[in-house]
Amino acid sequence: ALSAWWLAADALRGKPALAAGLGVVRSELWLRDGWSELQTSPETAEAAFTRALRLSPMDAGAWFGLASATGRFDWLNPTASKALKMSYYTGFNRSDLIAPRLLLLAQVDTTRDVELVDLLQRQIRLILTRAPELKGAIGQAYRVATDANRRIIEAQFKDANQSLPE
């Protein structure tokens, strides 16, 4: 059945809008497969997220999935940190990703990567200034954050003259 999707998209090269529509559906299927495999088989999930990204490289959710799959045990893994960055760069304001991505970012060792520090600071500022309904996500992230990231979160709250959520 999946090969029918491939063949249909290939046959529609002369109709790019229709072929792109099929490609979006196809990448979404790989994305769902990745999420369903993440807990039991991170390697299988990584392969599914990679396929989704080949089809839809601007999908912030697929980049976040790849970061989740590759960074589960080793955040010094360059694939994991690059995927997390791409998730931010391709969909910084995606409301469905803000809380889970912040939770993941808070656990990353940002001391060696100024880009990740910048992303953490910007995400906290975004929530404090434009999405206060997500302030609870900062509290969750703070509880699991590394010491360095806790200091970053505290500094953002201090700069905004706000107190950390319980």
C-alpha positions in Angstrom: 0.0 0.0 0.0 2.8 2.4 0.8 4.4 1.8 -2.5 1.2 3.0 -4.2 1.8 6.4 -2.5 5.3 6.5 -3.9 4.2 5.5 -7.4 1.3 8.0 -7.4 3.5 10.9 -6.4 6.1 9.9 -9.0 3.4 9.7 -11.7 2.2 13.2 -10.9 5.5 15.0 -11.4 3.8 17.2 -14.0 1.2 18.3 -11.4 3.5 19.5 -8.6 0.6 20.7 -6.3 -1.1 17.4 -6.4 2.2 15.5 -6.0 3.1 17.7 -3.0 -0.2 17.0 -1.4 0.5 13.3 -1.6 4.0 13.9 -0.2 2.6 15.6 2.8 0.3 12.7 3.6 3.2 10.3 3.1 5.6 12.1 5.4 2.8 12.3 8.0 2.5 8.5 7.9 6.2 8.2 8.6 6.0 10.7 11.4 3.2 8.8 13.1 5.2 5.6 12.7 8.2 7.3 14.4 6.2 8.4 17.4 4.6 5.0 17.7 8.0 3.3 17.8 9.9 5.9 20.0 9.4 4.2 23.4 10.1 0.6 22.3 12.6 1.0 19.5 14.4 4.4 19.2 16.4 3.1 16.2 13.3 2.3 14.3 11.8 5.6 15.3 14.9 7.4 14.1 14.7 5.7 10.7 11.0 6.7 10.4 11.7 10.4 11.4 14.5 10.5 8.9 12.2 9.3 6.1 9.6 11.9 7.1 12.3 14.6 6.9 13.4 13.4 3.4 9.8 14.0 2.3 9.1 17.1 4.3 12.4 18.8 5.5 10.6 21.8 6.9 8.5 19.8 9.3 9.4 21.0 12.8 7.6 18.0 14.3 9.7 15.6 12.4 12.9 17.4 13.5 11.7 17.3 17.1 11.0 13.6 16.7 14.4 12.9 15.4 15.9 14.9 18.3 13.9 12.8 20.7 14.9 9.6 19.1 18.6 10.3 18.8 19.2 12.2 22.0 17.5 9.8 24.4 20.8 8.7 25.9 23.5 11.0 24.6 23.0 14.7 24.1 26.6 15.1 23.0 25.4 13.3 19.9 25.6 16.0 17.1 22.6 14.6 15.3 20.4 15.1 18.4 21.4 18.7 19.0 21.2 19.6 15.3 17.8 18.0 15.0 16.6 20.0 18.1 17.9 23.2 16.6 16.2 22.5 13.2 12.9 21.9 15.1 13.2 25.4 16.5 14.3 26.9 13.2 11.5 25.4 11.2 8.7 26.0 13.7 9.7 28.2 16.6 6.1 29.3 17.3 4.4 26.0 16.8 2.2 25.9 19.8 1.9 22.1 19.9 5.7 21.8 20.2 6.5 24.6 22.6 6.0 22.6 25.9 7.5 19.2 24.9 10.4 20.9 23.1 11.1 23.1 26.1 11.1 20.0 28.3 13.7 18.3 26.1 15.8 21.5 25.7 15.9 22.0 29.5 17.6 18.6 29.9 20.3 19.2 27.3 23.8 20.3 28.2 23.8 23.8 26.7 27.1 24.8 28.2 28.9 23.8 25.0 26.5 25.3 22.6 25.6 29.0 22.5 22.8 28.4 19.9 21.0 26.1 22.3 21.4 28.7 25.1 19.9 31.3 22.7 17.0 29.1 21.8 16.2 28.4 25.5 16.3 32.1 26.3 14.1 33.0 23.4 11.6 30.2 24.2 11.3 31.3 27.8 10.8 35.0 26.7 8.2 34.0 24.1 6.2 32.2 26.8 6.5 35.0 29.3 5.5 37.7 26.9 3.1 36.1 24.4 1.9 32.7 25.7 1.4 33.0 29.5 -0.9 30.0 29.4 2.2 27.9 28.8 3.9 29.2 31.9 3.3 25.8 33.6 5.5 24.2 30.9 8.4 26.4 32.2 7.8 25.0 35.7 8.0 21.4 34.4 11.1 22.2 32.4 12.7 23.9 35.4 12.2 20.8 37.5 14.1 18.5 35.1 16.6 21.1 33.9 20.4 20.9 34.3 21.9 23.4 36.8 23.1 25.6 33.9 19.7 25.7 32.3 18.0 26.4 35.7 20.2 29.5 35.9 19.2 30.6 32.4 15.5 30.1 33.2 15.9 32.0 36.5 17.6 34.9 34.7 14.8 35.2 32.1 12.2 35.4 34.9 14.3 38.0 36.7 14.7 40.1 33.5 10.9 39.9 33.1 10.2 40.8 36.7 8.2 37.6 37.2 8.5 34.7 39.6 9.0 31.1 38.7 5.8 29.0 38.7 5.5 26.3 41.3 
